[in-house]
Amino acid sequence: MFLLDILKFVGGPGSLGFLLLSIVAAVALAAVGPRTRRWAWRWLGIVACAYIFLSLPVVASRFARYAPPPWSALHPTRPGAERIVVIDGDNQRGRAREAAAWYQASATPPQVLVSGGRFMAQLLVDAGIAPGRFQIDDTAPTTRTQVMWMHALARGPRTVVITSRLQAPRLAALMARAGIDDMTLVPAPVDREPPRTGGWRFVPSWSALMVSRDACYERLALLYYRWRGWI
């Protein structure tokens, strides 16, 4: 998990942490002498171009093509659920909105279990789920431990598992490896989906940069998990 721990701490390409680290490295390189100063400016130019490229909605959409569309794009309605499991991670607002939509679509108030922290809890409240209607468990800090936590849940109720559509492929692979086949995985939209048509898809935006960042991380995580034999 060392590689993923570094990515989580610093942030991959597209993150503010990676940008700050790049600037610090360039400043250190420039301080060495005139010859290395040219390489420092070149490095900063490459990083700037990369961030502009990643912030294009058309590029973000391409990076995220490995991930499934949101549930709402695949199914016109939500049939309701007896239990809703919300997995914390990237694009928390999108996950919270999807959880609230399933909660409101259910004929009777379902049990809501959240693997996450206080910020996710507040987002669920903001989305329309009363504080007393869900339970928070913050003992599973990684995707693998979240799947272990899910595996330990009692079987029986019709359960949907809500994650972001970017994390869905990795979570689906882990669930399959763990033998969790009685829960429906629901891909939630990202906090703000980049435009896929029109002229705005060629205009850089912060939301597109965040999608590119998260998609890059998930692609690397999928490769790492396969290399470790976890999926």
C-alpha positions as CSV (number, residue, x, y, z in Angstrom):
1,M,0.0,0.0,0.0
2,F,3.1,2.3,0.1
3,L,2.5,3.7,-3.4
4,L,-1.1,4.4,-2.8
5,D,-0.3,5.9,0.6
6,I,2.1,8.4,-1.1
7,L,-0.5,9.3,-3.7
8,K,-3.1,9.8,-1.0
9,F,-0.8,12.0,1.0
10,V,0.7,14.1,-1.8
11,G,-2.0,13.7,-4.4
12,G,-1.5,12.5,-7.9
13,P,-1.3,14.5,-11.1
14,G,-4.1,17.2,-11.0
15,S,-4.0,17.6,-7.3
16,L,-2.9,20.7,-5.4
17,G,-0.4,18.6,-3.4
18,F,1.3,17.4,-6.6
19,L,1.3,21.0,-8.0
20,L,2.9,22.3,-4.8
21,L,5.5,19.6,-4.7
22,S,6.4,20.4,-8.4
23,I,6.8,24.1,-7.5
24,V,9.0,23.3,-4.5
25,A,11.1,20.9,-6.7
26,A,11.5,23.6,-9.3
27,V,12.5,26.3,-6.8
28,A,15.1,23.9,-5.3
29,L,16.4,23.1,-8.8
30,A,16.7,26.8,-9.7
31,A,18.6,27.5,-6.5
32,V,21.4,25.1,-7.5
33,G,22.7,27.3,-10.3
34,P,22.2,28.9,-13.7
35,R,22.4,25.6,-15.6
36,T,19.7,23.8,-13.6
37,R,17.6,27.0,-13.5
38,R,16.7,26.4,-17.2
39,W,15.5,22.9,-16.3
40,A,13.5,24.3,-13.4
41,W,11.6,26.6,-15.8
42,R,11.1,23.8,-18.3
43,W,9.7,21.6,-15.6
44,L,7.3,24.3,-14.5
45,G,6.2,24.8,-18.1
46,I,5.5,21.1,-18.5
47,V,3.5,21.0,-15.2
48,A,1.5,24.0,-16.2
49,C,0.7,22.6,-19.6
50,A,-0.3,19.2,-18.0
51,Y,-2.7,20.9,-15.6
52,I,-4.3,22.9,-18.3
53,F,-4.7,19.7,-20.4
54,L,-6.2,17.8,-17.4
55,S,-8.6,20.6,-16.7
56,L,-10.2,20.3,-20.2
57,P,-13.7,18.6,-19.8
58,V,-13.1,16.7,-23.0
59,V,-9.9,15.2,-21.5
60,A,-11.5,14.5,-18.2
61,S,-14.3,12.6,-19.9
62,R,-11.8,10.5,-21.8
63,F,-9.8,9.7,-18.6
64,A,-13.1,8.6,-16.9
65,R,-14.3,6.4,-19.7
66,Y,-13.1,3.3,-17.9
67,A,-15.8,4.0,-15.2
68,P,-19.6,3.2,-15.7
69,P,-22.1,6.0,-16.1
70,P,-24.1,7.0,-13.0
71,W,-27.1,4.8,-12.0
72,S,-29.5,7.6,-13.0
73,A,-28.1,7.5,-16.6
74,L,-28.6,3.7,-16.8
75,H,-32.0,3.4,-15.0
76,P,-34.9,5.9,-15.2
77,T,-36.1,5.0,-11.7
78,R,-34.7,3.7,-8.4
79,P,-36.7,0.6,-7.1
80,G,-36.0,1.4,-3.4
81,A,-33.9,-0.6,-0.9
82,E,-34.2,-2.1,2.5
83,R,-30.6,-1.1,3.3
84,I,-28.3,1.6,1.9
85,V,-24.5,1.3,2.3
86,V,-22.6,4.4,1.5
87,I,-18.8,4.1,0.9
88,D,-16.8,7.3,1.6
89,G,-14.1,8.4,-0.9
90,D,-13.8,10.8,-3.8
91,N,-16.8,13.0,-4.9
92,Q,-18.5,12.8,-1.6
93,R,-21.3,15.2,-2.5
94,G,-22.3,13.0,-5.5
95,R,-22.4,9.9,-3.2
96,A,-24.5,11.8,-0.6
97,R,-27.0,13.0,-3.3
98,E,-27.4,9.4,-4.7
99,A,-27.9,8.0,-1.2
100,A,-30.6,10.6,-0.5
101,A,-32.3,9.7,-3.8
102,W,-32.4,6.0,-2.9
103,Y,-33.6,6.8,0.6
104,Q,-36.5,9.0,-0.7
105,A,-37.4,6.4,-3.4
106,S,-37.9,3.6,-0.8
107,A,-41.5,2.9,0.4
108,T,-40.3,2.5,4.0
109,P,-37.3,4.3,5.5
110,P,-34.3,2.0,4.8
111,Q,-31.4,1.3,7.1
112,V,-28.5,3.6,6.1
113,L,-24.9,2.5,7.0
114,V,-22.0,4.7,6.2
115,S,-18.3,3.8,6.1
116,G,-16.8,7.2,6.5
117,G,-16.3,10.2,8.7
118,R,-18.1,13.3,9.9
119,F,-18.0,15.2,6.7
120,M,-19.9,12.5,4.9
121,A,-22.4,12.5,7.7
122,Q,-23.0,16.2,7.3
123,L,-23.4,15.8,3.5
124,L,-26.0,13.2,4.0
125,V,-27.9,15.6,6.4
126,D,-27.6,18.4,3.8
127,A,-29.0,16.0,1.1
128,G,-32.1,15.3,3.2
129,I,-31.4,12.3,5.5
130,A,-32.1,13.1,9.1
131,P,-29.1,12.6,11.5
132,G,-30.9,9.8,13.4
133,R,-31.6,7.8,10.3
134,F,-28.1,6.6,9.6
135,Q,-25.1,5.0,11.4
136,I,-21.5,6.0,10.9
137,D,-18.5,3.6,11.0
138,D,-15.1,5.1,10.7
139,T,-13.0,2.0,11.3
140,A,-12.3,1.2,7.6
141,P,-9.9,3.8,6.2
142,T,-9.2,2.1,2.9
143,T,-11.2,0.6,0.1
144,R,-10.0,-2.9,0.9
145,T,-11.0,-2.6,4.6
146,Q,-14.3,-1.1,3.6
147,V,-15.1,-4.3,1.6
148,M,-14.1,-6.4,4.6
149,W,-16.5,-4.3,6.7
150,M,-19.2,-4.9,4.1
151,H,-18.5,-8.6,4.1
152,A,-19.1,-8.7,7.9
153,L,-22.6,-7.1,7.6
154,A,-25.5,-9.4,8.2
155,R,-27.1,-10.8,5.1
156,G,-30.8,-10.6,4.3
157,P,-32.1,-7.1,3.5
158,R,-32.1,-5.9,-0.1
159,T,-28.9,-3.8,0.0
160,V,-27.5,-1.2,-2.4
161,V,-23.9,0.0,-2.1
162,I,-23.2,3.5,-3.2
163,T,-19.8,4.7,-4.4
164,S,-18.7,7.2,-7.0
165,R,-18.7,6.0,-10.5
166,L,-14.9,6.5,-10.7
167,Q,-14.3,4.1,-7.8
168,A,-17.0,1.6,-8.9
169,P,-14.7,-0.7,-11.0
170,R,-12.2,-1.2,-8.2
171,L,-14.9,-1.7,-5.6
172,A,-16.8,-4.1,-7.9
173,A,-13.6,-6.2,-8.4
174,L,-13.0,-6.3,-4.6
175,M,-16.6,-7.3,-3.9
176,A,-16.4,-10.1,-6.5
177,R,-13.1,-11.3,-5.0
178,A,-14.7,-11.3,-1.5
179,G,-17.8,-13.2,-2.7
180,I,-20.2,-10.3,-2.0
181,D,-22.9,-11.1,-4.7
182,D,-26.0,-10.2,-2.8
183,M,-25.5,-6.4,-2.8
184,T,-26.2,-4.1,-5.8
185,L,-23.4,-1.7,-6.6
186,V,-24.7,1.8,-7.5
187,P,-22.3,4.2,-9.3
188,A,-23.0,7.7,-8.2
189,P,-22.3,10.7,-10.4
190,V,-19.2,12.8,-9.6
191,D,-19.8,16.1,-7.7
192,R,-20.1,17.9,-11.0
193,E,-20.0,16.0,-14.3
194,P,-17.9,17.8,-17.0
195,P,-19.8,18.8,-20.2
196,R,-19.5,16.2,-23.0
197,T,-21.0,18.3,-25.8
198,G,-20.8,21.9,-26.9
199,G,-18.1,24.4,-26.8
200,W,-17.7,24.3,-23.0
201,R,-16.0,20.9,-23.2
202,F,-12.9,22.7,-24.5
203,V,-12.9,25.3,-21.8
204,P,-10.7,24.4,-18.7
205,S,-12.5,24.1,-15.4
206,W,-11.8,23.2,-11.8
207,S,-14.4,20.4,-11.8
208,A,-12.9,18.8,-14.9
209,L,-9.4,18.9,-13.3
210,M,-10.8,17.1,-10.2
211,V,-12.4,14.4,-12.4
212,S,-9.0,13.9,-14.2
213,R,-7.2,13.8,-10.8
214,D,-9.6,11.2,-9.4
215,A,-9.6,9.1,-12.6
216,C,-5.8,9.1,-12.7
217,Y,-5.7,7.9,-9.1
218,E,-8.3,5.1,-9.7
219,R,-6.5,3.9,-12.8
220,L,-3.2,3.7,-10.9
221,A,-5.0,2.0,-8.0
222,L,-6.5,-0.6,-10.3
223,L,-3.1,-1.4,-11.7
224,Y,-1.6,-1.6,-8.2
225,Y,-4.4,-3.9,-6.9
226,R,-4.0,-6.2,-9.9
227,W,-0.2,-6.3,-9.4
228,R,-0.7,-7.2,-5.7
229,G,-3.3,-9.9,-6.7
230,W,-6.1,-8.3,-4.7
231,I,-8.5,-8.2,-7.6
